[in-house]
């Protein structure tokens, strides 16, 4: 489960590749195209773009990061014991 949560943390965008993944809830802060923005969503979302005219940027899904922290990842503990499905 920790790997699934970790895959939901990053958001990035460029003219070469763009990626985002969320399953459930997302609360995102990002700097995209030189502008700071925030967003939230309830539901699943996946995006993988190759060679598109998208702006440069990066962001973080704060909810997924919080869930990883709650599972003990940031404390260096064995997350397989704390985050069972």
N, C-alpha and C positions, 0 to 999 in steps of 0.2 A: 504494500500500500504506500510505503514511503516513496518508492520510485514513481508511482503514479502521481503523487502530490508534487514531487520535485519537477516533473515534466510540465506542471502547470504554473510554475513560478515565473520563468522568463517570458518576455515578449520582445521580439526584435523585428526590425524592418529595414530593408535596403533595396536598391534596385536589383540586387542579385537574388536575395532570398528573404522571405518574411515568415515568421512562425508565431503561433499562439495556440494554446490548448487550455480549455477549462471544462471540467465536468462537475456541474452543480452550481456553485456560486463563485463569482469573481469580483474582486475589488482591486482595480488596477490604477497605479500611478505611472505615468510615462512621459518621456520627452520625445515627441515625434515631429519631425519636420521643423525643428527649432521652437516648438511650442509645448508648454507643459499642459498635460490634460489628465483627467481622471475619468474613470467609468466603472460602472457596476452592472452585473447581469446575473440573472438566475436562469440556469439551463446549460446545456452543453454547447460547446463551440470549438471548432478546430479550423485552423487556417495554415496552409503551407503554400506559399507562392514562390515560383521560380521565374526569374527574368521578367519581372513586371515593373512598370514605372511607379514605384512606391517610394515614399520619403524615407530618409535615414532616421532611425530612432530606436529607443530601447525602453522597456518598462518592466514592472514587477507586479505580479498578482499578490497583493498583501494577504489575502485570505489564505491562499495556498502556503505562503511563507509562515503564517501564524500556525497553520495546522502542522507543518513540519516541526516547528518549534515545540508545539504541544506534544508531539511524538518523541521528543528528546533528541532530535538530530543536532540541534545547535549545542547541546551539552556534551556531545561526543559519546553518548550512550548507544548501546546496541538497539537500534530502532525496530529490529525484527521482533523484539520482546514487547515493545510498547505499542506498536501499531499493527495489530492483527486484524484481518478482515472477518 
